[in-house]
């Protein structure tokens, strides 16, 4: 009788331990799903897988990015787009002036991180008739958690387009325009400041042409 009761007691204890471990495992799995799900859902709202652009000047700019496959959507993009609107508005204010030497990158115009000559290059292109394509602005993830990257285009026609790429720091609202891709039209106004050497994709014959025009102007002055 005692031996039978002892066996039953062992069976009851083993069953209790099994049920307890099963319950703990199921509860733990449920908690993991509850914790992880919101993060995945939030990421899908912000990031979108992007196919390479068929636009040559845009694809050239995208190749300079760290994560060109992932674009940022939603509030983050709207914020960066608003900052870029203010930047372009500042640069376009120099249209019609005899010189763009007054262009000065600052925190107020969101170009504090941008090289002066690059800022003048973009201003020059806007000055000679290129238009900012707001719908072309794209924001991308980068390898750094506090830096995003961007690409946008300016154009005079469907075939005459330039693209710009660089970094954006959302914490400060500052752009660093680093790359310009495409071949700009020759600039004839001697007061316009443009340095095509900043873009390694500009053909050497274009550089030679500008140098020749510069020498001819100097000879005429003599």
PyMOL commands that set and color helices and strands:
alter all, ss='L'
color gray80, all
select helices_A, chain A and resi 2-46+56-62+75-92+116-127+196-198+204-221
alter helices_A, ss='H'
color red, helices_A
select strands_A, chain A and resi 47-49+70-72+131-140+148-155+161-169+174-181
alter strands_A, ss='S'
color yellow, strands_A
deselect
rebuild
show_as cartoon
